[in-house]
């Protein structure tokens, strides 16, 4: 992996460490316009692929059959923070499809939201599977499996028909044949997909401008994008990167993180980018908290999606010691020449 340095961690005036990685951006015609590092690097899509794990639920008719609202569509493609509103929507999705929390197969973890996690700990309560950041995705998978009668006790198995349909959707939107996509198991126990970074970028370009896709898929993409744009607070949550970026560029982008330093972004068609853009970032060391946010912000600024004074806390990101003193910062050092 010929990664390039994308961010520097500076304490005082000294570079203490660096984060390297890869960036690719393609337009709606599939033309690569940005290339940093090796865009052909193969890595896992992780949670950045949730839109494509949900689109087959729409195209099958399951989302309509169970009356999923735009908020529930947003949560189905989210990596939510386990805040009360997130939990309520996930529970609503399960109830509409005739399931309960015990039917989920994603496992439980403390909420990503620190206040909610501390509340549970202080109350002596254990998190439920609804607190899992993937509970919306799994609720949708259960509904999908029930709708096509593919089995709901093993809906997360790669052999289940819903997972095969999801794989087909990922292949269709990335342009990578199914038999060339390696499968791994994600943190939530569902299958995930190893793909070249530039293929991931193509999928997000297709998500925001699905003109070449069948009408039923085109409509599903539009429904997902509309929900993400309308409810950015559901895609991540308080102080989460996806929510911060979509609120800073309202109506302009859809943003989706994935674990281990992955970030995907779709830039909706606009005057500067009439066919839209798909952007993919991979931080090589898997960092999610330092390199990824500052680099994502810098990419959007370089592309003119964000203004220079937008998202000041992430450009650069301040480093504080345990007393709260500012002792350094993380800054992006992204350099590229447009290739398009």
N, C-alpha and C positions, 0 to 999 in steps of 0.2 A: 504494500500500500504506500504509494509515493505521496504521502500527505504533506501539506504545506502548513506553516505556522499561521494560525488564524487569530489567536488572542494571546496577550501577555498578561501575567499576573505580577504586579509591581508593588513591592513593599518599600516605603521610602522612595528612593530614586533608583532602586535596583530591581531588575527583572528576576523574580524568584523562580518562576516556572512558566511554561507555555502550554497552550492547547493547540494541537494540529488537527487538520481534517480536510474535508473535501466539500466543494460546492458545485452545483450545477443548476442552471436555469435554462428552460426551453420555452419557446413561444407556442401558440396554439397550432402552428403548422409543423411542430416538431423540430424547429430550427434551434440549435443550441446557441445561446447568446452569451452565457457566462460559463466559464470552466476554470475551476481552481482545484489543484491536486489531481486526483484521478476520478473523474465522474463515472467511470466504469467499475469502480470499487463495488463489490458485492457485500451487502450487509442486510440485517433484518429490518423490515418495514416497521415492526413493532406497532405501537398504538397509532402511528400516523396513518395506518391503513384502515381505520375503523369505518370510514365512509364506504369503502368497498366491501367491507364485511356486512354492511347494512343494506346497500343497494339491492341485493337479491331478495331481501325481505320485502322491499317495496315492489320490485318487479313481479314477484310471485303473487302479489295481492294480499299478503299477510298484514302489512302495515295498515291497509284500508279495512281489512276484515275485522281487525281489533280496534279500529278507530284511533290510531296513534296521532296525537296532536303535534303541531310544530315543535312544542317544547319537548315532547317525548322523542321526536326525530332527532333533535339536537342532543339529547342525553344519550341516545343510542350510538352516536358517533363521538362521544365525549370521553375524556379522561378526567372525570370530575373530582372535586376535592372532598366529597363526603359532607358537604354542608346540608343543613336541614332541607332546603328546597331540592337539592339533588336527590336526597333519600326519598322524599315524597314522590317525586316524579318516577323514580325507579320502581317504587312500590305500586304506583298507579299503573305502570306498564304491565307489571306482573298480574295485577288484579284483572285488568282488561282481558288478558289472555287465559285467565283461570289458573294462575300459579301463585305460589308464595315464595318467600325468601329461601325456604329450605330446598326449593327446586333448583336454585342456582348452583352452578358448578365452578364458580370463579374463586372461591375461598374468601376469607376475610382479612382485612388489614386496617390499621388505624387510619382515620381520615387524613388526607394530605393537608387539610386546613388545620393549622396549629391550634387555634382556639377551640375548635370542635374536638380535636384529639385530646387536649388538656381537660376539656369538660368531661369526656368519657372517663378518663383516668381518675379525675377527682371524684367522680360519682361511683367509682368502682365498677363501671360497666364495661363489657367487652364489645368490640366492634362486631357488627354483623356483616354478612356478605353484601348487604345494600351499601355499606361504606366503601366497598371495593371500587376503585375508580372505573372499573369496567362493568359495573352492574347494569348500566343501561344497555350496553352491547349484549350482555348475556341475556337480559330480559327479552331483547329483540330476537336473539337466536332461539330462545325457547318458543316464542310466538311463531317464528318461521317454521321450526320443526313440527309444531303442532298443526300448523296450517297445511303442510304438505305431507303430514303423517310419516315423518322420517324417523321418529323415535325421540322422546324428550329426556330419557334417562341417560343417554349417551350423546347428546346433541353436540358436545364439544369434541368428540372423537373425529379424527381426520377421515374415517370411513363413513361417517354420517353423510347423507345426501345433501344436507344444508352446507356442510363444509366443502363438499365437492363443487357445489354451485358457487360458493364464495371464491374458491380457487379459480374457477372459470372466469368470474368477474375480474379478479385481480389480473389474470392473464390478458383478458380483453382490453383493459384500460392501460396496462403497462406495455403491451406489445411483446411480452415474453411468453412463449408457449408454456402450457401447463407442465409438460414433462421436463422443462428446464428450470423450474422453480423448486428449490429445496425447501422442505418444510421443517420447522422447529416448533417447539411448544413454548408459548408465551408465559409470562408471569401469572396470567389469569387462567391458564390451563387450556386455552384455545389454540388451534394451529396458527402459526405465523409464517412469513414468507421471506426468503432470502433472495434479493434482487439487486441488479446494478442500480446505483444511485440515480443515473440518468433516466432509467425506466420509471423510477418513483416520480421524478420530476414530470415526466410525460403524463403520468396518471393524474397529477394535480392540474396540469394544463387541460386535460380532457374533462376533469371534473367541473371546472369553471367555464369551459367552452366545449360542450359535448356534441358539436354540430355533426360530426362524422359517425355518431353512434345511432343505433336503432331508436325509434321514437320512445319506446317504453323506458329505455335506459336514459335517454336524454331527459325525460320528465323526472326520473328518479334523481338524477344528478342535480337538476334545478331545485328539487324539493329539499335535498340535503343542504345545498349551498344557501338557500333562502333561510333555512332554520339556523344554520351556523351564524349567518350575518345578523339575524334578528336577535339571537340569544347567545352572545359571546360569553356571558357570565355562566352559562351552563357547560360550555366546552372545556373550561378549566375550572375557574372559580376565583375567589379573592386572591389577588397577588400572584396569579398563575400566568405564565408567559402567553399562552394562546389568548386568554381573555384580555390581557394588557394590550397586545398587539392589535387585536380586532377592534378594541375600543379606541385605540389611537388612530386607526385608519378605518373609520366606520363605513361599511358598504364597499370597501375597496379590496379586501382580502378575506380568505379563509385560512386559518392557521391551525396546525395540528402537530403537537410534539409526539415523539415516540421515545421509549426508554433507551438508554445507552447512547445519548447524544444525537438522536435523530430529530430533525425538524423538517416538516413539509409545509409549503405555503402555495396557495393558488391566488394569483392576482387577477381579479375580474377584468374582462375587456374594458378598455378605457382609451382615451385619446392617445396617450403615450404608447400603450400596448393594446392595439385594436383586436388582437386575437388572444389576449390574456397571456399569463405566464404560469409556469409551474416551477417552483424553486425547491431544491432539496439540499439539505445540509447534514453532514455526519461529522461529529467531533470524534476523532480517532480513538481517544482514550475513554470514550463513553461518558464524559462529563455532561451532566444535565443542569448544573446550577451556576457555573461561572462562565465557561467558554461559550456554551450554546446561546444563552440569552443575549450577550453583548454582540456576538457575531450575527445573530438573526436581526437584531436592530440595525446593525451597520449595513447589512445586505439591503434591507428595505430603504435605508437612507441613500445608499449608492444608486439604487434604482429609481429614486424620486418618489417612493410610495409614502415615506415618512419625511417630515421636515427635520432640519438639523437640530431644532430645539425640542423635538418630540421625545417622550420617554426618557427624561433626563437621568432617572435613577439607574438606567441600564446602559448609559452611554457617556462616560464609562460607569462601571459598577463599583461603588465604594466598598472598601474592605475596612472593617472595624475590629478593634480588639475586644476583649471580654468586658472592658469598662465602657465600651461604646465610643472610644476615640477613633477617629478616622486615621488609619495608618497606611493605606495604600489603595490601589484600585485595579480593576481588570479592564483592559481596553482591547478593542478589536484592532487588528492590524491587517485587515483584509485588503488585498490588492488584486486587481484583475484588469484585463483589457477586454472590451466587448468583442465577442467573436462573430456576432450576427451582423 
